[in-house]
């Protein structure tokens, strides 16, 4: 996922005699720029009434409008159409080529590695949500898979009784009682005001965004992110094809599925009140 894999120590470009780079931490710059763009987008969405759908006056239509929680539907649909066009002509073909060229066992191993690499973010969000048992499971998963699991390629932690669980900053904010806000469809997929802000926080929690320039680590970080996008898309090829083919309104179907999933995930985290110490410890 390039020059960093072989362990070769490459001399950083633009290094001064003091050992510091002129350009500073490119990872921090990328995180800052991505967060700034995301925040600017969210501010624009909340402040611009021209992109809002008109509030219906009919009681039944109004109830449906409130249930959808999608006041920015006109703009969201435009972003959705652009995203689906890019997916059709670029991302989907690459994902299909990936499935064709890479054997399933190798894809499973890469998926395990991607999941393991994200465990620090899950851990920090478990701590932030006040769920020490979940945080402990994430920490144990990270330690086991990064060592015995050969950098996460083998999910040994799952075999040992520590299955992966999802968590992110959007769910942490939900656990604090912060409402989701309006539904959004961003270039990275379905989201909301809360989850969009959470995405920016997650970027700050990921240690891979703070790797120093040089030594091949920046190349690894970019390759890891791109691999995550392609691998993630490859796991939903049939589902999205069926959705686009069979759903009367794929946009509304994705919106409904996303909102239901996020609600279920938030409830699962809120209701996870397991004892901090596992039962086998006693």
C-alpha positions in Angstrom: 0.0 0.0 0.0 5.3 1.4 -1.8 8.5 2.5 -0.6 7.6 2.3 3.1 6.9 -1.4 3.0 10.5 -2.6 2.5 11.7 -0.7 5.5 14.1 1.5 3.5 14.9 4.8 5.2 14.5 7.4 2.5 15.9 10.9 3.1 13.0 13.4 3.5 12.7 15.9 0.8 13.2 19.6 1.6 15.1 18.8 4.9 17.0 21.6 6.5 20.3 21.1 8.4 18.4 21.1 11.7 16.5 18.0 10.5 13.2 19.7 10.1 11.3 19.9 6.9 10.5 23.3 5.3 7.0 22.1 4.4 6.1 20.9 7.9 3.7 18.0 8.5 1.9 17.4 5.3 -0.5 15.0 7.1 -1.6 17.8 9.4 -1.9 20.2 6.4 -4.1 17.6 4.7 -6.2 17.1 7.8 -6.6 20.8 8.3 -7.6 21.5 4.6 -10.0 18.6 4.6 -11.6 19.7 7.8 -11.8 23.3 6.6 -13.6 22.3 3.4 -16.0 20.1 5.3 -16.8 22.8 7.8 -17.2 25.4 5.1 -19.6 23.0 3.3 -21.7 22.4 6.5 -21.8 26.2 7.2 -22.9 26.9 3.7 -25.6 24.3 3.9 -27.0 25.6 7.2 -26.9 29.2 6.1 -28.3 29.1 2.5 -32.0 28.9 2.3 -32.0 28.8 -1.6 -31.0 25.2 -1.6 -33.8 24.1 0.8 -36.9 22.3 -0.3 -40.1 24.2 0.4 -41.9 23.1 3.5 -45.2 21.5 2.4 -48.5 22.8 3.8 -50.4 19.6 3.4 -50.4 17.7 6.8 -49.6 14.3 5.3 -46.8 15.7 3.1 -45.5 17.7 6.0 -45.3 14.6 8.2 -43.4 12.8 5.4 -41.1 15.8 5.0 -40.3 15.8 8.8 -39.7 12.0 8.8 -37.3 12.2 5.9 -35.3 15.0 7.7 -34.0 16.1 4.4 -34.6 19.9 4.0 -31.6 20.2 1.6 -32.9 17.5 -0.7 -32.6 19.5 -4.0 -28.8 20.0 -3.4 -28.4 16.5 -1.9 -29.9 14.9 -5.0 -27.5 16.9 -7.2 -24.5 15.7 -5.2 -25.9 12.2 -5.2 -26.2 12.2 -9.0 -22.6 13.5 -9.4 -21.3 10.9 -7.0 -23.2 8.1 -8.8 -21.8 9.3 -12.1 -18.3 9.2 -10.8 -19.0 5.8 -9.2 -20.4 4.4 -12.5 -17.5 5.5 -14.7 -14.5 5.3 -12.3 -14.9 3.7 -8.8 -17.2 0.8 -9.7 -15.0 -0.4 -12.7 -11.9 -0.2 -10.4 -13.7 -2.1 -7.7 -14.8 -4.8 -10.2 -11.2 -5.1 -11.5 -10.0 -5.4 -7.9 -12.4 -8.3 -7.3 -11.4 -10.0 -10.6 -7.7 -9.6 -10.0 -7.3 -10.2 -6.3 -8.2 -13.6 -4.8 -10.9 -13.6 -2.1 -8.5 -14.7 0.7 -6.1 -11.8 -0.1 -9.1 -9.4 -0.2 -10.2 -10.7 3.2 -6.7 -10.2 4.6 -6.6 -6.6 3.2 -10.1 -6.0 4.7 -8.8 -7.2 8.1 -5.8 -4.9 7.9 -8.0 -1.9 7.0 -10.2 -2.7 10.0 -7.3 -3.1 12.3 -5.7 0.2 11.1 -9.0 2.0 12.1 -9.1 0.5 15.6 -7.3 3.5 17.3 -10.1 5.8 16.1 -12.7 3.3 17.4 -10.9 3.1 20.7 -10.8 6.9 21.2 -14.5 7.1 20.3 -15.3 4.3 22.8 -13.5 6.3 25.5 -15.3 9.5 24.5 -18.6 7.7 24.6 -17.9 6.5 28.2 -17.8 2.8 27.3 -14.7 1.4 28.9 -15.5 -2.2 28.1 -15.9 -1.4 24.4 -12.7 0.6 24.5 -10.9 -2.3 26.2 -12.1 -4.6 23.4 -10.8 -2.2 20.7 -7.4 -1.9 22.5 -7.0 -5.6 22.8 -8.0 -6.1 19.2 -5.3 -3.6 18.1 -2.6 -5.2 20.2 -3.4 -8.8 19.2 -3.9 -8.2 15.4 -0.9 -5.8 15.0 1.4 -8.5 16.6 0.1 -12.0 16.3 -2.2 -11.0 13.4 0.8 -9.8 11.3 -0.1 -6.2 11.1 -3.8 -6.9 11.0 -3.8 -9.2 8.0 -5.3 -12.0 10.1 -8.1 -11.3 12.5 -6.7 -13.3 15.4 -8.6 -11.1 17.9 -11.9 -12.3 16.6 -10.8 -15.9 17.0 -9.9 -15.0 20.6 -13.4 -13.7 21.4 -12.9 -10.0 20.5 -15.0 -9.3 17.4 -14.8 -5.9 15.8 -17.4 -3.3 16.6 -18.0 0.0 14.8 -17.9 3.4 16.4 -17.1 6.9 15.1 -17.2 10.5 16.3 -20.8 10.9 14.9 -21.9 8.1 17.2 -20.0 9.5 20.1 -21.8 12.8 19.6 -25.1 11.0 19.4 -24.2 9.2 22.7 -23.9 12.7 24.3 -27.4 13.5 23.1 -26.5 15.7 20.2 -29.2 15.4 17.5 -28.2 14.4 14.0 -29.4 17.5 12.3 -30.5 17.5 8.7 -29.6 14.6 6.3 -26.8 15.4 3.9 -25.4 13.5 0.9 -21.7 14.4 0.8 -19.1 13.3 -1.8 -18.0 10.5 0.6 -21.6 9.3 0.8 -24.7 9.7 3.0 -24.2 11.7 6.2 -25.8 14.4 8.4 -24.6 17.6 10.0 -23.6 15.7 13.1 -21.9 12.9 11.2 -20.2 15.3 8.9 -18.6 17.1 11.9 -17.8 13.7 13.3 -16.0 12.7 10.1 -13.7 15.7 10.6 -13.1 14.7 14.2 -12.3 11.1 13.2 -9.6 12.4 10.8 -8.0 14.1 13.8 -8.2 10.9 15.8 -6.5 8.7 13.2 -2.8 8.4 13.9 -2.1 7.6 10.2 -2.9 11.3 9.4 0.2 12.3 11.5 2.9 10.3 9.9 6.0 12.3 9.2 7.1 13.2 5.7 9.6 10.9 4.2 10.6 7.3 4.9 7.7 6.1 2.6 5.1 6.6 5.2 3.2 9.3 3.3 3.0 7.0 0.3 1.7 4.2 2.6 -0.9 6.5 4.0 -2.2 7.5 0.6 -2.2 3.9 -0.6 -4.0 2.8 2.6 -6.7 5.4 2.1 -7.2 4.5 -1.6 -7.2 0.8 -0.8 -9.8 1.4 1.9 -12.1 3.2 -0.6 -11.7 0.5 -3.4 -12.1 -2.4 -0.9 -15.1 -0.9 0.7 -16.8 -0.3 -2.7 -16.0 -3.9 -3.7 -17.9 -5.3 -0.8 -21.1 -3.7 -2.0 -21.0 -4.3 -5.7 -24.0 -6.5 -6.0 -26.1 -4.6 -3.4 -25.7 -1.2 -5.1 -26.3 -2.8 -8.6 -29.5 -4.3 -7.3 -30.5 -1.0 -5.6 -29.9 1.0 -8.8 -31.8 -1.5 -10.8 -34.8 -2.3 -8.6 -35.5 0.7 -6.3 -38.1 3.1 -7.5 -36.1 5.9 -5.9 -32.5 4.8 -5.1 -31.7 8.1 -3.4 -34.6 7.8 -1.0 -33.8 4.2 -0.3 -30.2 5.0 0.6 -31.4 7.9 2.8 -33.8 5.7 4.7 -31.3 2.8 5.1 -28.6 5.1 6.3 -30.8 6.9 8.9 -32.1 3.6 10.2 -28.6 2.1 10.5 -27.2 5.1 12.3 -30.1 5.1 14.7 -29.6 1.3 15.4 -25.8 1.8 15.9 -26.4 4.7 18.4 -28.9 2.6 20.3 -26.5 -0.3 20.4 -23.7 1.8 21.9 -26.0 3.5 24.4 -27.4 0.2 25.6 -24.0 -1.5 25.9 -23.6 -1.5 29.7 -21.5 -4.6 30.1 -19.2 -4.8 33.1 -15.8 -3.4 32.5 -14.1 -6.6 33.5 -14.9 -9.6 31.3 -16.7 -12.5 32.9 -13.8 -14.9 32.4 -11.6 -12.7 34.6 -13.6 -13.7 37.6 
